[in-house]
């Protein structure tokens, strides 16, 4: 079988992205496993195959004066351009998937991109409804809503958002992870799943009917549902908002988990951490999560190729 091809973006050039990409590509379990197309600015310390400009601003924390802000914006723009180029390569069939190094959301915005993060930018570039999953060998968590202020969450947790996340997860686990009958559970929104209305009515009035209609468990309280999933009772937990899900997966598997964007017409994975501007360039950054992200993207790409060859289901969609 032909080796898969992956585009790998360097992320924010001020951060640890370039160094963990360099380290990961030299790791024996990664090197030679695929054809890698490195996308990013020249001058970031990693030879690039697809250049999106040049970076000579070094590494480290963002600046507070005008020069520092200009440097941040330049870094964000280059990070955004690399994502655009990688998506174009995947949509053209030049690569089978993409792996993205961390970006700085404030810098991305300063660089001219209105998107709150990678997931939303990928959705805009592809026109595909996306859903964010964090996956490790111990736990999988999917977010029904992503980057929102906590005060905005209750209004955003709608039937449509929950159904979209549930169906994207079910299809993604089948097509990308080879789980034929995924066991899904919905995490409650309120403490103790509302405690029969004492702490909010959303769980009884909204989440429970959606779970029943979709044939999944829940809503179960956040303080127990992740423990049950870690014990193997569920294949994935649908979390109603960002921090309840992200906290669980990062406590359980930080440095080993992988961000997977469900719903795209190609696999996209990313490490489970940020740019770490405070340690960039010091040679202390761990590439463990980047290696895991590359390995998972390769596994998904191979499974998708096999599915296409046999005429079975290919990449998941999030359509209702």
C-alpha positions in Angstrom: 0.0 0.0 0.0 1.2 3.5 -0.8 2.4 5.4 2.2 0.0 8.1 3.4 0.9 11.7 3.1 0.4 14.2 5.9 0.7 18.0 6.0 2.2 19.2 9.3 1.9 22.9 10.2 4.5 24.6 12.5 1.9 26.6 14.4 2.9 29.9 16.1 6.6 30.3 15.3 7.2 32.0 18.6 6.1 28.9 20.5 7.2 25.3 20.8 5.5 24.1 17.6 8.6 24.1 15.4 10.7 22.3 17.9 8.1 19.6 18.7 7.5 19.0 15.0 11.3 18.7 14.4 11.6 16.2 17.3 8.5 14.2 16.4 9.6 13.8 12.8 12.9 12.4 14.0 11.3 9.9 16.3 11.8 6.3 15.1 8.0 5.5 15.3 7.2 8.4 13.0 10.2 8.8 10.7 9.6 6.9 7.5 5.9 6.1 8.4 4.5 8.6 5.8 5.4 11.3 3.4 5.4 14.5 5.5 4.8 17.9 4.0 5.9 20.6 6.5 4.0 23.8 6.1 5.1 27.1 7.8 7.4 30.1 7.6 11.0 29.8 6.7 13.4 30.8 9.5 11.4 29.0 12.2 14.1 26.3 12.7 12.5 23.6 10.7 13.0 23.0 6.9 9.6 23.6 5.2 8.2 22.0 2.1 5.5 24.6 1.7 6.6 28.1 2.7 4.1 30.7 3.8 6.5 33.5 4.4 9.5 34.2 6.6 9.9 34.5 10.3 12.8 36.1 12.0 11.2 37.1 15.2 12.6 34.4 17.5 10.8 32.6 20.2 9.2 33.6 23.5 6.4 35.6 25.1 4.3 38.1 23.4 5.2 41.8 23.6 3.3 44.7 25.2 4.6 47.6 23.2 3.9 48.4 19.6 6.8 46.4 18.3 5.8 43.4 20.4 2.2 43.6 19.2 3.4 43.8 15.6 5.5 40.7 16.2 2.5 38.9 17.7 0.3 39.8 14.7 3.0 38.6 12.3 3.2 35.3 14.1 -0.5 34.8 14.1 -0.8 35.7 10.4 1.9 33.1 9.5 0.2 30.5 11.6 -3.1 31.1 9.9 -1.5 31.0 6.4 0.0 27.7 7.2 -3.4 26.3 8.2 -4.9 27.6 5.0 -2.1 26.0 2.9 -2.4 22.7 4.6 -6.2 22.6 4.1 -5.7 23.4 0.4 -3.3 20.5 0.1 -5.8 18.1 1.8 -8.7 19.3 -0.3 -6.7 18.9 -3.5 -5.8 15.3 -2.5 -2.1 16.1 -2.3 -2.1 14.9 1.3 -4.4 12.5 3.2 -4.7 14.5 6.3 -3.2 17.3 8.4 -1.5 17.6 11.8 -1.4 21.1 13.3 1.0 22.4 15.9 -0.4 24.8 18.5 -1.4 28.4 17.7 -2.0 31.4 19.9 -5.6 32.5 19.6 -4.9 36.2 20.4 -2.1 36.3 17.9 -4.2 34.6 15.3 -6.9 37.3 15.8 -4.3 40.1 15.7 -3.0 38.5 12.4 -6.4 39.1 10.7 -8.3 35.9 11.5 -11.6 36.3 13.3 -11.8 32.6 14.2 -11.7 31.7 18.0 -9.4 28.7 17.3 -8.3 25.9 15.0 -11.7 24.2 14.9 -13.6 27.2 13.9 -11.0 28.2 11.3 -11.1 24.7 9.8 -14.9 24.8 9.6 -14.8 28.1 7.8 -12.2 27.0 5.3 -13.9 23.7 4.5 -17.6 24.7 4.9 -18.0 21.4 6.9 -19.7 21.4 10.3 -17.1 20.4 12.8 -17.0 18.8 16.2 -14.0 18.8 18.6 -12.9 15.5 20.2 -10.0 15.0 22.6 -8.9 11.4 22.5 -6.4 9.3 24.4 -5.9 5.6 25.2 -7.9 6.1 28.4 -10.7 8.5 27.5 -12.5 10.3 24.6 -14.3 13.5 25.2 -16.4 15.4 22.6 -17.5 19.1 23.0 -21.0 20.1 22.1 -19.9 23.8 22.4 -16.4 25.0 22.1 -14.8 28.4 22.7 -17.4 30.4 24.6 -17.6 32.5 27.7 -19.3 30.5 30.4 -22.2 33.0 30.6 -23.0 32.1 26.9 -23.0 28.4 27.4 -26.6 27.7 28.5 -28.1 29.4 25.4 -25.6 27.6 23.1 -26.4 24.1 24.5 -29.4 23.5 22.2 -31.0 20.4 20.8 -29.3 20.9 17.5 -25.8 21.3 19.1 -26.2 18.2 21.1 -27.6 16.1 18.3 -24.8 17.3 16.0 -22.1 16.3 18.5 -23.7 12.9 19.2 -24.1 12.0 15.6 -20.6 13.3 14.6 -19.1 11.2 17.5 -21.0 8.1 16.5 -20.0 8.4 12.9 -16.4 9.4 13.7 -15.9 6.4 16.1 -17.2 4.0 13.5 -15.3 5.4 10.5 -12.1 6.7 12.1 -11.7 4.5 15.1 -13.3 1.2 13.9 -15.8 1.0 16.7 -18.9 -0.5 15.1 -21.4 0.2 18.0 -20.1 3.2 20.0 -21.3 3.4 23.6 -21.9 7.1 24.1 -23.0 9.1 27.2 -24.1 12.7 27.7 -22.5 14.7 30.5 -24.9 16.8 32.5 -24.9 20.6 32.3 -25.7 21.3 35.9 -24.4 19.9 39.2 -25.9 16.5 40.0 -27.7 16.6 36.6 -29.9 19.4 38.1 -31.1 17.3 41.1 -34.7 17.1 39.8 -34.8 20.8 39.0 -33.1 22.2 42.2 -30.0 23.3 40.2 -31.5 24.0 36.8 -34.1 22.4 34.5 -31.9 22.0 31.4 -30.9 18.4 32.1 -34.5 17.2 32.6 -36.0 19.4 29.9 -33.4 19.3 27.2 -30.5 16.9 27.7 -32.5 13.9 28.8 -34.9 13.9 25.9 -32.1 14.3 23.4 -30.2 11.4 25.0 -33.3 9.2 24.8 -34.1 10.1 21.2 -30.5 9.4 20.1 -30.3 6.2 22.1 -27.4 7.1 24.4 -26.9 7.2 28.1 -27.3 10.2 30.3 -27.3 12.9 31.2 -25.0 11.8 34.0 -23.4 14.2 36.5 -19.9 15.5 35.5 -18.4 14.3 38.8 -19.1 10.6 38.0 -19.5 10.3 34.3 -15.8 10.6 33.4 -14.8 8.1 36.1 -17.2 5.6 34.6 -15.8 6.3 31.1 -12.2 5.8 32.4 -13.3 2.4 33.8 -14.4 1.4 30.3 -18.1 1.8 30.5 -18.3 4.3 27.6 -16.4 4.9 24.4 -16.9 8.6 24.5 -18.4 11.3 26.7 -20.3 14.2 25.1 -19.6 17.3 27.2 -21.9 20.3 27.0 -19.2 22.9 27.3 -15.5 23.4 26.9 -14.0 23.3 30.4 -15.9 20.4 31.9 -14.7 18.2 29.0 -11.2 19.6 28.6 -10.4 19.5 32.3 -11.4 15.8 32.5 -9.3 14.7 29.5 -6.3 16.7 30.5 -6.3 15.5 34.0 -6.5 12.0 32.8 -4.1 12.1 29.9 -2.3 15.4 29.5 0.6 15.2 27.1 -0.8 12.0 25.6 -4.2 13.1 24.3 -4.9 14.2 20.8 -7.3 16.9 19.5 -9.3 15.4 16.6 -11.7 17.4 14.4 -14.7 15.3 13.5 -16.7 16.2 10.4 -14.0 17.3 8.1 -13.5 15.7 4.6 -10.0 14.7 5.8 -8.4 13.8 9.1 -7.0 16.6 11.3 -5.3 16.1 14.6 -3.3 18.3 16.9 -1.4 18.0 20.3 -3.4 18.5 23.5 -1.4 21.6 24.6 -0.8 25.2 23.7 2.1 27.2 22.4 4.1 27.2 25.7 5.7 30.6 24.9 7.5 30.5 28.2 9.6 27.5 27.4 9.9 28.0 23.6 13.5 27.6 22.3 14.8 26.1 25.6 14.9 22.6 24.3 12.7 21.3 27.1 9.3 20.9 25.3 8.0 17.3 25.1 6.9 16.1 21.7 4.9 13.2 23.1 1.5 14.6 22.2 2.7 15.7 18.8 3.9 12.1 18.1 0.6 10.8 19.3 -1.2 13.3 17.0 0.8 12.1 14.0 0.3 8.5 14.7 -3.4 8.9 15.1 -3.7 10.9 11.9 -1.8 8.1 10.1 -4.1 5.4 11.6 -7.2 7.3 10.5 -5.8 7.9 7.0 -5.0 4.2 6.6 -8.4 3.2 7.8 -10.1 5.7 5.5 -8.1 4.3 2.6 -9.1 0.7 3.4 -12.7 1.7 3.7 -12.7 3.4 0.3 -11.0 0.4 -1.2 -13.6 -2.0 0.1 -16.5 0.3 -0.7 -17.5 0.7 3.0 -18.2 3.9 4.9 -15.4 6.5 4.5 -15.0 9.8 6.4 -17.7 10.8 8.8 -20.1 13.7 8.2 -22.1 15.6 10.7 -25.3 16.0 8.7 -28.6 15.2 10.4 
